[in-house]
Amino acid sequence: MAEEDFYKILGVEKNATAQEIKKAYRKLAMKYHPDRNPNNKEAEEKFRQASEAYEVLSDDDKRAKYDQFGHAAFKNGMGGASYGNGGFDPFDIFREAFGGMNGGGSSFFDFFSGMGGGARQHDANAPERGSDIRAEIEITLEDAAKGASKTIRYSRLVECPECKGSGSKSGSGRKSCPKCHGSGQVFMSSGPIRFSQPCPDCRGTGVVIEDPCLKCSGEGRIKERTEVKFDIPAGVHTGSRFRKSGMGNAGVNGGSYGDLFIVIYVREHDVYERDDDDLYRNIDIRFTLAALGGVIEIQTITGKKTELKIPAGTQAGALLRVKGQGMPRLNSSSAGDLYLKINIEVPKKLNDEQRKALVEFAKLCGDDKDINSSEKGFWEKLF
């Protein structure tokens, strides 16, 4: 299925300004946030799509790559992560677009309840789960048919080994920001209008570290290149998703690790065309086999050899089915079917014996008046 254009998702023109893109995203995020649409899968998907589009289009470098190469710019096929630096969390994008939230919470109501002045205080040492990471890997159709073992390499945030995730050199941990009282927001007034903005002291996090760890600069986490081996089962499709628990980004203050979601992209094949679990391909046979019928040996996508029966009188364009020789169905012992479209080969050159036999055949069919039986006649030109 073709991926929808990011500009179309946000409802903006390709020459839209950064402000127009942000405004469009904020409008969609407000409308489709999961907290405003509980148990609504469609709204959840629209929120995810809008966040994904905004993550790319709000970044000048990513936007330039997207404008030039489209979605392909972020599909590196060999296990690299898509969109960004290896992780994608729509709630992270939501927090960024709205100027930071109370210590990383993703609740819509928690966030906007603080906009009126009574912002919720943040527990500086409360554990927070790490964000999930989404990565794509490209495989061949043969891999999808037989299953395969792959290794994916990606970057993730892990607990800093020096400060054990506290972010503090002395191990004292984090404390609530005294300026914003842990809310991550400071409030200002302009006439009758009261508005908030990220706290400059804690950069909107709601917490500060007095003696930051030198290795992680007080973040408590460092970026690390990680390698994961996993088995791809037979029958996967483009878009099939697998989870590796605990292989996402590290949490904060002892919070658990997020998960790694691996999304499969099956490369198009030069010979086979896939339709769900069925496979289609063209096959060439001689006109004599098409006329007389017979049995030939073919090889399936998995490398298995099987017989194909050609009925007598098979016409060009006929579709013959080999039951159960298509793609295996995921998590099932059954498989789709293989369909072969017949293309009839006509010889370009005939020897004298072949030509003579065909002329006799033409006479038997009553076609002798329509052909030239000479050595360099119609049949030679035809074949």
Sequence and secondary structure as in RCSB ss.txt:
>XXXX:A:sequence
MAEEDFYKILGVEKNATAQEIKKAYRKLAMKYHPDRNPNNKEAEEKFRQASEAYEVLSDDDKRAKYDQFGHAAFK
NGMGGASYGNGGFDPFDIFREAFGGMNGGGSSFFDFFSGMGGGARQHDANAPERGSDIRAEIEITLEDAAKGASK
TIRYSRLVECPECKGSGSKSGSGRKSCPKCHGSGQVFMSSGPIRFSQPCPDCRGTGVVIEDPCLKCSGEGRIKER
TEVKFDIPAGVHTGSRFRKSGMGNAGVNGGSYGDLFIVIYVREHDVYERDDDDLYRNIDIRFTLAALGGVIEIQT
ITGKKTELKIPAGTQAGALLRVKGQGMPRLNSSSAGDLYLKINIEVPKKLNDEQRKALVEFAKLCGDDKDINSSE
KGFWEKLF
>XXXX:A:secstr
     HHHHHT  TT  HHHHHHHHHHHHHHH TTTSTT HHHHHHHHHHHHHHHHHTSHHHHHHHHHHGGGGG 
 SSS BSSSSS   HHHHHHHHTT  STT   HHHHHHTTTS      TT  B    EEEEEEE HHHHHH EEE
EEEEEEEEE TTTTTS BSSS   EE TTTTTSSEEEEEETTEEEEEE TTTTTSSEE SSB TTTTTSSEEEEE
EEEEEEE TT  TT EEEETT S   BTT     EEEEEEE   SS EEETTEEEEEEEEEHHHHHH EEEEEE 
TTS EEEEEE TT  TT EEEETT S B TTSS B  EEEEEEEE  S   HHHHHHHHHHHHHTT TTTS  ST
TSHHHHH 
